[in-house]
Amino acid sequence: MILEMARIQIDPARKSEFLAAVAQAAPLFQAAAGCRSMRIAPVVEHAAQFMLLVEWETLADHMEGFRNSAAFQQWRALAGPFFVAPPVVEHAETGPSFF
C-alpha cells in the first residue's frame, strides 16, 4: 500500500471554499482504480497549509492511472484555483502499525 502525501498551500481566507472544492472532488478519488482512501488534514502550525492524504494500492495506480486521467484534470480544476504554490507530493510505503 502507498500513502500519497501532498502538502497544499492556499490563501487561508478561502479555506471554506477550498474545503468545499475538495469535498466535491472526493468522488473522483473514490472512483479511481486502486484508491483506498482520501482525506484532507489542516496543518495545525500553518493556517494556510493542508495535507492531502490518499492511500493507493500501488504507486502506479496514482502516478500512471489517476495522474493521467480525466479525473485528475477535474480535481485540478476544482482545487487548483486555491493553490498559492504548487503542491509538494511525496509517497511512502505503509508500514506496520505498532498500536
DSSP file (Angstrom, degrees, kcal/mol; ACC not computed):
  #  RESIDUE AA STRUCTURE BP1 BP2  ACC     N-H-->O    O-->H-N    N-H-->O    O-->H-N    TCO  KAPPA ALPHA  PHI   PSI    X-CA   Y-CA   Z-CA
    1    1 A M              0   0    0      0, 0.0    93,-2.3     0, 0.0     2,-0.4   0.000 360.0 360.0 360.0 143.3    0.0    0.0    0.0
    2    2 A I  E     -AB  56  93A   0     54,-3.2    54,-3.2    91,-0.2     2,-0.6  -0.941 360.0-150.9-118.4 135.9    1.2    3.5   -0.9
    3    3 A L  E     -AB  55  92A   0     89,-3.3    89,-2.0    -2,-0.4     2,-0.5  -0.937   9.5-154.1-107.4 116.3    0.4    6.7    1.0
    4    4 A E  E     -AB  54  91A   0     50,-3.5    50,-2.1    -2,-0.6     2,-0.5  -0.772  10.1-168.5 -85.4 130.0    0.4    9.9   -1.1
    5    5 A M  E     -AB  53  90A   0     85,-3.2    85,-2.2    -2,-0.5     2,-0.6  -0.949   5.6-178.4-124.3 109.1    1.1   12.9    1.0
    6    6 A A  E     -AB  52  89A   0     46,-2.6    46,-2.9    -2,-0.5     2,-0.6  -0.932  16.3-151.2-113.9 116.4    0.5   16.2   -0.8
    7    7 A R  E     -AB  51  88A   0     81,-2.8    81,-2.0    -2,-0.6     2,-0.5  -0.767  20.3-169.2 -85.7 120.1    1.3   19.5    1.1
    8    8 A I  E     -A   50   0A   0     42,-3.2    42,-2.6    -2,-0.6     2,-0.5  -0.939  10.2-159.0-117.4 130.0   -1.0   22.1   -0.3
    9    9 A Q  E     +A   49   0A   0     -2,-0.5    75,-2.7    76,-0.5    76,-0.7  -0.933  20.6 166.8-110.2 128.9   -0.8   25.8    0.4
   10   10 A I  B     -D   83   0B   0     38,-3.3    73,-0.2    -2,-0.5     5,-0.1  -0.763  48.1 -85.5-128.4 173.6   -3.8   28.0    0.0
   11   11 A D    >   -     0   0    0     71,-0.7     3,-2.5    -2,-0.2    37,-0.0  -0.777  39.0-143.2 -76.8 117.2   -5.0   31.5    0.9
   12   12 A P  G >  S+     0   0    0      0, 0.0     3,-1.3     0, 0.0     4,-0.2   0.735  97.0  67.1 -61.6 -20.6   -6.4   31.0    4.4
   13   13 A A  G 3  S+     0   0    0      1,-0.2     3,-0.2     2,-0.1     4,-0.1   0.675 101.9  49.2 -69.7 -15.5   -9.2   33.5    3.7
   14   14 A R  G <> S+     0   0    0     -3,-2.5     4,-2.6     1,-0.1    -1,-0.2   0.108  74.2 118.7-109.2  20.3  -10.5   30.9    1.2
   15   15 A K  H <> S+     0   0    0     -3,-1.3     4,-2.7     1,-0.2     5,-0.2   0.900  74.6  49.1 -55.2 -47.8  -10.4   27.9    3.5
   16   16 A S  H  > S+     0   0    0      1,-0.2     4,-1.9     2,-0.2    -1,-0.2   0.906 112.7  47.6 -62.5 -42.1  -14.1   27.2    3.3
   17   17 A E  H  > S+     0   0    0      2,-0.2     4,-2.0     1,-0.2    -1,-0.2   0.911 112.1  50.5 -64.1 -41.9  -14.3   27.4   -0.5
   18   18 A F  H  X S+     0   0    0     -4,-2.6     4,-2.4     1,-0.2    -2,-0.2   0.936 109.9  49.2 -61.6 -47.7  -11.2   25.1   -0.7
   19   19 A L  H  X S+     0   0    0     -4,-2.7     4,-2.3     1,-0.2    -1,-0.2   0.855 109.7  52.5 -62.8 -34.7  -12.7   22.5    1.6
   20   20 A A  H  X S+     0   0    0     -4,-1.9     4,-2.0    -5,-0.2    -1,-0.2   0.894 109.4  49.4 -66.2 -39.1  -16.0   22.6   -0.4
   21   21 A A  H  X S+     0   0    0     -4,-2.0     4,-1.7     2,-0.2    -2,-0.2   0.897 110.3  50.4 -66.4 -40.2  -14.0   22.0   -3.6
   22   22 A V  H  X S+     0   0    0     -4,-2.4     4,-1.2     2,-0.2    -2,-0.2   0.917 110.0  50.4 -64.1 -42.8  -12.1   19.1   -2.0
   23   23 A A  H  < S+     0   0    0     -4,-2.3     3,-0.4     1,-0.2    -1,-0.2   0.895 109.9  50.7 -61.5 -39.3  -15.4   17.6   -0.9
   24   24 A Q  H  < S+     0   0    0     -4,-2.0    -1,-0.2     1,-0.2    -2,-0.2   0.836 112.0  48.0 -66.1 -32.4  -16.8   17.9   -4.4
   25   25 A A  H >X S+     0   0    0     -4,-1.7     3,-1.8     1,-0.2     4,-1.0   0.655  85.4  91.5 -82.8 -16.2  -13.7   16.2   -5.8
   26   26 A A  H >X S+     0   0    0     -4,-1.2     4,-2.4    -3,-0.4     3,-0.6   0.851  80.2  57.6 -51.6 -42.4  -13.7   13.3   -3.3
   27   27 A P  H 3> S+     0   0    0      0, 0.0     4,-1.9     0, 0.0    -1,-0.3   0.793  98.4  62.2 -61.8 -24.6  -15.8   11.0   -5.7
   28   28 A L  H <4 S+     0   0    0     -3,-1.8     4,-0.4     2,-0.2    -2,-0.2   0.904 109.5  40.0 -64.6 -40.6  -13.1   11.4   -8.3
   29   29 A F  H X< S+     0   0    0     -4,-1.0     3,-1.3    -3,-0.6     6,-0.2   0.913 111.7  56.9 -71.5 -43.5  -10.7    9.7   -6.0
   30   30 A Q  H 3< S+     0   0    0     -4,-2.4    -2,-0.2     1,-0.3    -1,-0.2   0.842 109.7  45.9 -57.8 -35.2  -13.3    7.2   -4.8
   31   31 A A  T 3< S+     0   0    0     -4,-1.9    -1,-0.3    -5,-0.2    -2,-0.2   0.586  89.7 108.6 -84.5 -10.9  -13.9    6.0   -8.3
   32   32 A A  S X  S-     0   0    0     -3,-1.3     3,-1.9    -4,-0.4     2,-0.1  -0.446  80.5-104.8 -73.7 137.4  -10.1    5.8   -9.2
   33   33 A A  T 3  S+     0   0    0      1,-0.3    33,-0.2    -2,-0.2    -1,-0.1  -0.382 104.0  11.4 -58.8 129.3   -8.7    2.3   -9.6
   34   34 A G  T 3  S+     0   0    0      1,-0.3    23,-2.4    -2,-0.1     2,-0.5   0.394  88.8 135.3  85.2  -3.5   -6.5    1.4   -6.7
   35   35 A C  E <   +C   56   0A   0     -3,-1.9    -1,-0.3    21,-0.2    21,-0.2  -0.696  23.0 172.2 -83.5 124.7   -7.7    4.3   -4.4
   36   36 A R  E     -     0   0A   0     19,-3.3     2,-0.3    -2,-0.5    20,-0.2   0.749  62.0 -10.2-102.2 -32.4   -8.4    3.1   -0.9
   37   37 A S  E     -C   55   0A   0     18,-1.1    18,-1.9    -8,-0.0    -1,-0.4  -0.985  51.2-163.9-163.3 160.3   -9.0    6.3    1.0
   38   38 A M  E     +C   54   0A   0     -2,-0.3     2,-0.3    16,-0.2    16,-0.2  -0.963  17.6 159.3-151.5 131.2   -8.7   10.1    0.7
   39   39 A R  E     -C   53   0A   0     14,-2.1    14,-2.9    -2,-0.3     2,-0.4  -0.984  28.7-136.7-149.3 160.3   -8.7   12.8    3.4
   40   40 A I  E     -C   52   0A   0     -2,-0.3    12,-0.2    12,-0.2    -2,-0.0  -0.964  18.5-169.1-119.2 135.9   -7.6   16.3    3.9
   41   41 A A  E     -C   51   0A   0     10,-2.5    10,-3.0    -2,-0.4     2,-0.2  -0.982  19.4-131.5-129.7 121.9   -6.0   17.5    7.1
   42   42 A P  E     -C   50   0A   0      0, 0.0     2,-0.6     0, 0.0     8,-0.3  -0.484  27.1-120.2 -67.2 139.1   -5.3   21.1    8.1
   43   43 A V    >   -     0   0    0      6,-2.6     3,-1.0     3,-0.4     6,-0.3  -0.738  18.8-148.5 -81.6 119.6   -1.7   21.6    9.3
   44   44 A V  T 3  S+     0   0    0     -2,-0.6    -1,-0.2     1,-0.3     3,-0.1   0.869  92.8  48.4 -59.8 -41.6   -2.0   22.9   12.8
   45   45 A E  T 3  S+     0   0    0      1,-0.2     2,-0.4    -3,-0.1    -1,-0.3   0.644 115.6  43.5 -77.1 -14.2    1.1   25.1   12.7
   46   46 A H    X   -     0   0    0     -3,-1.0     3,-2.2     3,-0.2    -3,-0.4  -0.900  63.0-161.9-138.9 105.3    0.2   26.8    9.4
   47   47 A A  T 3  S+     0   0    0     -2,-0.4    -1,-0.1     1,-0.3    -2,-0.1   0.711  92.9  54.9 -60.2 -21.4   -3.4   28.0    8.7
   48   48 A A  T 3  S+     0   0    0    -39,-0.1   -38,-3.3    -6,-0.1     2,-0.4   0.401  96.7  82.2 -93.6   3.0   -2.7   28.2    5.0
   49   49 A Q  E <   +A    9   0A   0     -3,-2.2    -6,-2.6    -6,-0.3     2,-0.3  -0.867  48.7 177.7-118.2 145.6   -1.5   24.6    4.7
   50   50 A F  E     -AC   8  42A   0    -42,-2.6   -42,-3.2    -2,-0.4     2,-0.5  -0.958  22.2-136.8-134.8 152.6   -3.3   21.3    4.3
   51   51 A M  E     -AC   7  41A   0    -10,-3.0   -10,-2.5    -2,-0.3     2,-0.6  -0.969  11.6-154.9-110.1 122.3   -2.1   17.7    3.8
   52   52 A L  E     -AC   6  40A   0    -46,-2.9   -46,-2.6    -2,-0.5     2,-0.6  -0.878  15.3-167.0 -91.6 121.2   -4.0   15.6    1.2
   53   53 A L  E     +AC   5  39A   0    -14,-2.9   -14,-2.1    -2,-0.6     2,-0.4  -0.948  10.8 173.3-118.0 115.8   -3.5   12.0    2.3
   54   54 A V  E     -AC   4  38A   0    -50,-2.1   -50,-3.5    -2,-0.6     2,-0.5  -0.983  21.3-146.9-127.4 128.0   -4.5    9.3   -0.2
   55   55 A E  E     -AC   3  37A   0    -18,-1.9   -19,-3.3    -2,-0.4   -18,-1.1  -0.835  21.0-175.8 -94.9 128.2   -4.0    5.6    0.1
   56   56 A W  E     -AC   2  35A   0    -54,-3.2   -54,-3.2    -2,-0.5   -21,-0.2  -0.908  33.1-132.5-120.6 147.7   -3.3    3.8   -3.1
   57   57 A E  S    S+     0   0    0    -23,-2.4     2,-0.3    -2,-0.3    -1,-0.1   0.937  93.3   2.7 -60.2 -47.5   -2.8    0.1   -3.8
   58   58 A T  S  > S-     0   0    0    -57,-0.1     4,-1.0   -24,-0.1     3,-0.2  -0.928  70.8-115.4-137.9 160.7    0.3    0.8   -5.9
   59   59 A L  H  > S+     0   0    0     -2,-0.3     4,-3.0     1,-0.2     3,-0.5   0.875 117.1  58.6 -61.3 -37.7    2.4    3.8   -6.9
   60   60 A A  H  >>S+     0   0    0      1,-0.2     5,-2.4     2,-0.2     4,-1.9   0.850  95.4  62.8 -62.9 -34.3    1.3    3.1  -10.5
   61   61 A D  I  4>S+     0   0    0     -3,-0.2     5,-2.6     3,-0.2    -1,-0.2   0.893 116.1  31.8 -57.8 -37.6   -2.3    3.5   -9.5
   62   62 A H  I  <>S+     0   0    0     -4,-1.0     5,-2.8    -3,-0.5    -2,-0.2   0.959 127.3  36.1 -81.2 -57.8   -1.6    7.1   -8.6
   63   63 A M  I  <5S+     0   0    0     -4,-3.0    -3,-0.2     3,-0.2    -2,-0.2   0.832 132.7  22.6 -73.2 -35.0    1.2    8.1  -11.0
   64   64 A E  I  <5S+     0   0    0     -4,-1.9     4,-0.3    -5,-0.3    -3,-0.2   0.825 131.5  35.0-100.1 -39.6    0.1    6.3  -14.1
   65   65 A G  I   <S+     0   0    0     -5,-2.4     3,-0.5     2,-0.1    -3,-0.2   0.983 127.4  25.5 -79.1 -70.8   -3.6    5.7  -13.6
   66   66 A F  I > <S+     0   0    0     -5,-2.6     3,-2.1     1,-0.2     6,-0.6   0.922 120.0  54.3 -64.7 -46.7   -5.0    8.7  -11.7
   67   67 A R  T 3 <S+     0   0    0     -5,-2.8    -1,-0.2     1,-0.3    -4,-0.1   0.756 111.9  46.1 -62.9 -23.7   -2.5   11.3  -12.8
   68   68 A N  T 3  S+     0   0    0     -3,-0.5    -1,-0.3    -4,-0.3     2,-0.2   0.188  99.7  97.7-100.6  15.8   -3.1   10.5  -16.5
   69   69 A S  S <> S-     0   0    0     -3,-2.1     4,-1.3     1,-0.1     3,-0.2  -0.602  82.2-119.6-106.1 163.6   -6.9   10.5  -16.2
   70   70 A A  H  > S+     0   0    0      1,-0.2     4,-2.1    -2,-0.2     5,-0.1   0.807 113.9  64.4 -64.1 -30.1   -9.7   13.0  -16.8
   71   71 A A  H  > S+     0   0    0      1,-0.2     4,-2.5     2,-0.2    -1,-0.2   0.886  99.4  51.5 -62.2 -38.8  -10.5   12.7  -13.1
   72   72 A F  H  > S+     0   0    0     -6,-0.6     4,-2.6    -3,-0.2    -1,-0.2   0.913 108.5  51.2 -63.6 -41.7   -7.1   14.2  -12.2
   73   73 A Q  H  X S+     0   0    0     -4,-1.3     4,-2.0     1,-0.2    -2,-0.2   0.891 110.6  49.0 -62.5 -38.1   -7.8   17.1  -14.6
   74   74 A Q  H  X S+     0   0    0     -4,-2.1     4,-2.1     2,-0.2    -2,-0.2   0.912 109.4  52.4 -66.5 -42.3  -11.2   17.6  -12.8
   75   75 A W  H  X>S+     0   0    0     -4,-2.5     4,-3.0     1,-0.2     5,-0.5   0.931 111.4  46.5 -56.8 -47.4   -9.5   17.5   -9.4
   76   76 A R  H  X5S+     0   0    0     -4,-2.6     4,-1.5     1,-0.2    -1,-0.2   0.855 110.0  53.3 -67.1 -34.2   -7.1   20.2  -10.5
   77   77 A A  H  <5S+     0   0    0     -4,-2.0    -1,-0.2    -5,-0.2    -2,-0.2   0.868 116.3  40.0 -66.8 -35.5   -9.9   22.3  -12.0
   78   78 A L  H  <5S+     0   0    0     -4,-2.1    -2,-0.2    -5,-0.1    -3,-0.2   0.942 132.4  20.5 -77.3 -50.0  -11.7   22.2   -8.7
   79   79 A A  H ><5S+     0   0    0     -4,-3.0     3,-2.0    -5,-0.2     4,-0.5   0.783 106.2  78.1 -93.8 -30.3   -8.9   22.5   -6.2
   80   80 A G  G ><<S+     0   0    0     -4,-1.5     3,-1.6    -5,-0.5    -3,-0.2   0.811  82.7  64.4 -54.0 -39.1   -6.1   24.1   -8.3
   81   81 A P  G 3  S+     0   0    0      0, 0.0    -1,-0.3     0, 0.0    -2,-0.1   0.705 101.4  53.8 -61.4 -16.1   -7.5   27.7   -8.2
   82   82 A F  G <  S+     0   0    0     -3,-2.0   -71,-0.7    -4,-0.1     2,-0.2   0.609  83.8 105.1 -91.3 -13.5   -7.0   27.8   -4.5
   83   83 A F  B <   -D   10   0B   0     -3,-1.6   -73,-0.2    -4,-0.5   -75,-0.0  -0.487  44.9-174.5 -70.9 131.6   -3.3   26.8   -4.6
   84   84 A V  S    S+     0   0    0    -75,-2.7   -74,-0.2     1,-0.3    -1,-0.2   0.490  79.2  15.8-100.0  -6.6   -0.8   29.6   -3.9
   85   85 A A  S    S-     0   0    0    -76,-0.7   -76,-0.5     3,-0.0    -1,-0.3  -0.965 100.5 -82.2-153.6 156.3    2.1   27.4   -4.8
   86   86 A P        -     0   0    0      0, 0.0   -79,-0.1     0, 0.0    -2,-0.0  -0.392  56.3-104.5 -60.8 138.8    2.5   24.0   -6.5
   87   87 A P        -     0   0    0      0, 0.0     2,-0.6     0, 0.0   -79,-0.2  -0.305  24.7-131.3 -61.2 148.2    1.7   21.1   -4.1
   88   88 A V  E     -B    7   0A   0    -81,-2.0   -81,-2.8    -3,-0.1     2,-0.5  -0.926  29.4-166.2-102.1 117.0    4.7   19.2   -2.8
   89   89 A V  E     +B    6   0A   0     -2,-0.6     2,-0.3   -83,-0.2   -83,-0.2  -0.896  14.3 166.5-114.5 131.5    3.8   15.5   -3.3
   90   90 A E  E     -B    5   0A   0    -85,-2.2   -85,-3.2    -2,-0.5     2,-0.4  -0.927  20.5-143.0-134.4 161.5    5.7   12.5   -1.7
   91   91 A H  E     -B    4   0A   0     -2,-0.3     2,-0.4   -87,-0.2   -87,-0.2  -0.959  12.9-173.2-127.0 144.2    4.8    8.8   -1.4
   92   92 A A  E     -B    3   0A   0    -89,-2.0   -89,-3.3    -2,-0.4     2,-0.4  -0.982  27.5-120.1-132.9 147.3    5.5    6.4    1.4
   93   93 A E  E     -B    2   0A   0     -2,-0.4     2,-0.3   -91,-0.2   -91,-0.2  -0.718  39.7-113.5 -79.5 134.4    5.0    2.7    1.7
   94   94 A T        -     0   0    0    -93,-2.3     3,-0.1    -2,-0.4    -1,-0.0  -0.538  39.4-162.0 -72.5 133.7    2.7    2.0    4.6
   95   95 A G        -     0   0    0     -2,-0.3    -1,-0.1     1,-0.2     2,-0.0  -0.310  30.6 -58.9-104.7-172.3    4.5    0.2    7.4
   96   96 A P        -     0   0    0      0, 0.0     2,-0.5     0, 0.0    -1,-0.2  -0.320  46.3-125.0 -69.1 151.5    3.4   -1.8   10.3
   97   97 A S        -     0   0    0      1,-0.1    -3,-0.0    -3,-0.1     0, 0.0  -0.861  17.1-165.3 -96.2 130.3    1.1   -0.4   12.9
   98   98 A F              0   0    0     -2,-0.5    -1,-0.1     1,-0.0     0, 0.0   0.596 360.0 360.0 -96.8 -12.4    2.6   -0.7   16.4
   99   99 A F              0   0    0      0, 0.0    -2,-0.1     0, 0.0    -1,-0.0   0.271 360.0 360.0-165.7 360.0   -0.6    0.0   18.4
